[in-house]
Amino acid sequence: MSAAFIGPGPAKSVFQVHGVDAHGKVGVTKRLRRDTVLAFFANLPACVVGLEACAGLTLPRQTGPGATSVMRPL
């Protein structure tokens, strides 16, 4: 799975994740439970992740150093 841009939609218990490649073609569409979100992103190649500016924006700070993806608030 290769995605250049990923946009997770935060929710209380389920995240809807959409990703497109550099050409705009859909590469990822998944529903993730809250407890599987970090594992999902840890296994992705480096990409741009767009996050809604909300309480979920603290998530990248909790993952620690070594993250290769770029987080951008929307």
Backbone as a chain_set.jsonl record, in Angstrom:
{"seq": "MSAAFIGPGPAKSVFQVHGVDAHGKVGVTKRLRRDTVLAFFANLPACVVGLEACAGLTLPRQTGPGATSVMRPL", "coords": {"N": [[0.851, -1.164, 0.0], [0.701, 2.116, -0.968], [0.732, 5.423, -0.216], [0.61, 8.896, -0.701], [-0.631, 10.993, 0.535], [-2.565, 11.129, 3.448], [-5.66, 11.137, 5.132], [-7.042, 11.039, 8.142], [-10.216, 10.642, 9.694], [-11.205, 11.73, 12.711], [-12.864, 10.139, 15.463], [-14.986, 8.951, 18.138], [-14.7, 6.142, 18.607], [-14.061, 4.877, 16.2], [-11.983, 5.351, 13.37], [-12.051, 6.772, 10.165], [-10.087, 6.283, 7.437], [-8.567, 7.778, 4.682], [-6.577, 7.601, 1.8], [-4.467, 8.884, -0.774], [-2.456, 8.489, -3.745], [0.479, 10.034, -5.27], [-0.573, 10.84, -7.667], [-3.194, 11.327, -7.218], [-4.877, 9.189, -7.128], [-6.991, 6.937, -5.449], [-5.718, 5.064, -2.811], [-5.918, 3.98, -0.294], [-8.526, 3.102, 1.823], [-9.917, 2.8, 4.777], [-11.448, 1.545, 7.773], [-10.718, 2.07, 11.073], [-10.323, 0.836, 14.352], [-9.932, 2.645, 17.401], [-7.81, 1.607, 18.942], [-6.104, 0.494, 17.047], [-5.018, 2.418, 15.428], [-2.425, 3.699, 15.756], [-0.68, 1.542, 15.213], [-1.356, 1.046, 12.551], [-0.45, 3.438, 11.225], [2.245, 3.275, 11.859], [3.154, 1.27, 10.232], [3.062, 2.283, 7.682], [4.615, 3.656, 4.712], [6.622, 6.697, 4.571], [4.64, 9.658, 4.497], [2.334, 12.409, 3.879], [0.269, 13.491, 6.438], [-2.858, 14.673, 7.016], [-4.502, 16.337, 9.568], [-7.466, 17.043, 11.428], [-7.883, 20.089, 13.18], [-8.131, 19.561, 16.29], [-8.838, 17.874, 19.408], [-7.629, 15.466, 18.78], [-5.271, 16.166, 17.624], [-3.149, 16.017, 19.328], [-2.163, 13.499, 19.156], [0.172, 12.885, 17.382], [2.299, 13.85, 18.967], [2.359, 12.062, 21.001], [3.423, 9.777, 19.971], [6.172, 9.688, 19.909], [9.755, 9.999, 19.109], [11.207, 9.457, 15.807], [9.236, 9.176, 13.945], [8.326, 9.167, 10.54], [6.512, 10.382, 8.907], [4.848, 13.399, 7.847], [2.993, 15.597, 9.767], [0.161, 17.568, 9.317], [-1.904, 20.097, 10.402], [-5.337, 20.742, 9.575]], "CA": [[0.0, 0.0, 0.0], [1.518, 3.32, -1.082], [-0.076, 6.643, -0.212], [1.39, 10.114, -0.507], [-1.414, 11.839, 1.434], [-3.539, 10.376, 4.242], [-6.522, 11.971, 5.953], [-7.897, 10.298, 9.063], [-11.338, 11.344, 10.293], [-11.275, 11.301, 14.104], [-14.157, 9.838, 16.058], [-14.824, 8.412, 19.491], [-14.209, 4.77, 18.657], [-13.653, 4.395, 14.876], [-11.422, 6.344, 12.46], [-12.147, 6.472, 8.745], [-8.831, 6.748, 6.856], [-8.531, 7.829, 3.22], [-5.26, 7.966, 1.312], [-4.286, 8.944, -2.227], [-1.057, 8.518, -4.151], [0.944, 11.313, -5.813], [-1.381, 11.172, -8.842], [-4.566, 11.553, -6.78], [-5.632, 7.942, -7.204], [-7.263, 6.394, -4.113], [-4.91, 3.892, -2.51], [-6.289, 3.449, 1.018], [-9.792, 3.459, 2.459], [-10.044, 1.834, 5.875], [-12.036, 1.878, 9.073], [-9.821, 1.577, 12.109], [-10.676, 1.065, 15.747], [-8.985, 3.559, 18.049], [-6.622, 0.895, 19.436], [-5.269, 0.025, 15.941], [-4.588, 3.563, 14.617], [-0.973, 3.887, 15.801], [-0.045, 0.426, 14.514], [-1.58, 1.259, 11.119], [0.451, 4.471, 10.731], [3.631, 2.831, 12.037], [3.495, 0.364, 9.137], [2.983, 2.976, 6.392], [5.797, 4.416, 4.299], [6.512, 8.129, 4.857], [3.614, 10.35, 3.73], [1.779, 13.588, 4.537], [-0.964, 13.157, 7.139], [-3.633, 15.861, 7.353], [-5.338, 16.119, 10.752], [-8.353, 18.127, 11.84], [-7.377, 20.809, 14.354], [-9.018, 19.228, 17.409], [-8.14, 17.159, 20.476], [-6.84, 14.4, 18.171], [-4.002, 16.7, 17.145], [-2.09, 15.66, 20.278], [-1.727, 12.138, 18.854], [1.556, 12.756, 16.913], [3.243, 14.103, 20.045], [2.376, 10.904, 21.882], [4.036, 8.626, 19.321], [7.603, 9.693, 20.182], [10.65, 10.308, 17.999], [11.381, 8.422, 14.797], [8.146, 9.184, 12.969], [8.808, 9.664, 9.252], [5.441, 11.089, 8.218], [4.678, 14.809, 8.166], [1.64, 15.88, 10.241], [-0.273, 18.926, 9.01], [-3.286, 20.393, 10.823], [-6.188, 21.341, 8.538]], "C": [[0.902, 1.234, 0.0], [0.609, 4.539, -1.166], [0.83, 7.829, 0.043], [0.708, 11.026, 0.511], [-2.469, 10.985, 2.126], [-4.358, 11.368, 5.061], [-7.385, 11.124, 6.851], [-9.021, 11.181, 9.604], [-11.505, 10.883, 11.721], [-12.707, 11.086, 14.577], [-13.91, 9.244, 17.44], [-14.226, 7.02, 19.485], [-13.703, 4.239, 17.321], [-13.128, 5.565, 14.052], [-11.656, 5.875, 11.034], [-10.916, 7.09, 8.102], [-8.915, 6.674, 5.341], [-7.142, 8.27, 2.795], [-5.215, 7.95, -0.2], [-2.798, 8.959, -2.539], [-0.719, 9.881, -4.757], [0.139, 11.765, -7.023], [-2.848, 11.409, -8.505], [-5.448, 10.321, -6.837], [-5.784, 7.35, -5.799], [-6.466, 5.111, -3.908], [-5.314, 3.215, -1.216], [-7.657, 3.979, 1.413], [-10.034, 2.401, 3.524], [-10.807, 2.421, 7.041], [-11.148, 1.251, 10.124], [-10.398, 1.845, 13.487], [-9.579, 1.909, 16.378], [-7.7, 2.839, 18.486], [-5.704, 0.388, 18.319], [-4.679, 1.167, 15.104], [-3.069, 3.714, 14.603], [-0.234, 2.776, 15.066], [-0.193, 0.577, 13.006], [-0.588, 2.271, 10.562], [1.919, 4.081, 10.88], [4.091, 1.949, 10.884], [3.396, 1.002, 7.757], [4.331, 3.57, 6.006], [5.562, 5.903, 4.589], [5.489, 8.78, 3.922], [3.194, 11.609, 4.489], [0.447, 13.179, 5.149], [-1.661, 14.455, 7.521], [-4.576, 15.554, 8.498], [-6.246, 17.31, 10.995], [-7.782, 18.779, 13.085], [-8.363, 20.619, 15.506], [-8.192, 18.488, 18.46], [-7.275, 16.032, 19.924], [-5.49, 14.857, 17.679], [-2.862, 16.397, 18.103], [-1.516, 14.281, 19.978], [-0.286, 12.055, 18.351], [2.58, 12.99, 18.012], [3.37, 12.896, 20.962], [3.108, 9.716, 21.269], [5.537, 8.572, 19.515], [8.428, 9.967, 18.953], [10.731, 9.161, 16.996], [10.263, 8.369, 13.781], [8.645, 9.796, 11.668], [7.747, 10.432, 8.484], [5.375, 12.535, 8.692], [3.232, 15.028, 8.578], [1.302, 17.332, 9.946], [-1.705, 19.132, 9.483], [-4.057, 21.072, 9.713], [-7.114, 22.366, 9.153]], "O": [[1.765, 1.377, 0.866], [-0.192, 4.66, -2.093], [1.713, 7.776, 0.9], [1.375, 11.743, 1.257], [-3.18, 10.215, 1.48], [-3.816, 12.323, 5.616], [-8.365, 10.54, 6.389], [-8.791, 12.345, 9.934], [-11.912, 9.743, 11.943], [-13.634, 11.768, 14.139], [-12.765, 9.059, 17.854], [-13.33, 6.735, 20.279], [-12.982, 3.242, 17.3], [-13.733, 6.637, 14.027], [-11.474, 4.696, 10.733], [-10.713, 8.3, 8.206], [-9.286, 5.643, 4.779], [-6.587, 9.21, 3.365], [-5.844, 7.107, -0.839], [-1.981, 9.38, -1.72], [-1.556, 10.783, -4.752], [0.16, 12.945, -7.373], [-3.658, 11.662, -9.397], [-6.655, 10.415, -6.613], [-4.812, 7.273, -5.049], [-6.529, 4.191, -4.723], [-5.088, 2.017, -1.042], [-7.906, 5.183, 1.341], [-10.321, 1.246, 3.21], [-10.81, 3.632, 7.264], [-10.857, 0.056, 10.08], [-10.897, 2.936, 13.763], [-8.432, 1.884, 15.933], [-6.615, 3.415, 18.403], [-4.617, -0.107, 18.615], [-3.919, 0.913, 14.17], [-2.482, 3.845, 13.529], [0.742, 3.045, 14.367], [0.737, 0.273, 12.259], [0.053, 2.009, 9.545], [2.753, 4.523, 10.09], [5.284, 1.886, 10.588], [3.626, 0.326, 6.754], [5.111, 3.948, 6.88], [4.427, 6.317, 4.825], [5.463, 8.504, 2.723], [3.647, 11.844, 5.609], [-0.402, 12.594, 4.476], [-1.105, 15.255, 8.274], [-5.366, 14.614, 8.417], [-5.844, 18.456, 10.791], [-7.25, 18.09, 13.957], [-9.298, 21.401, 15.679], [-6.963, 18.486, 18.39], [-6.275, 15.674, 20.547], [-4.641, 14.03, 17.348], [-1.699, 16.513, 17.714], [-0.462, 13.935, 20.512], [0.454, 11.208, 18.852], [3.644, 12.373, 17.986], [4.391, 12.731, 21.63], [3.39, 8.743, 21.968], [6.137, 7.517, 19.311], [7.882, 10.151, 17.866], [10.364, 8.028, 17.308], [10.335, 7.584, 12.835], [9.315, 10.828, 11.685], [8.069, 11.081, 7.489], [5.795, 12.853, 9.804], [2.323, 14.683, 7.822], [2.071, 18.23, 10.287], [-2.618, 18.439, 9.034], [-3.501, 21.892, 8.982], [-7.909, 22.983, 8.445]]}, "num_chains": 1, "name": "protein.A"}
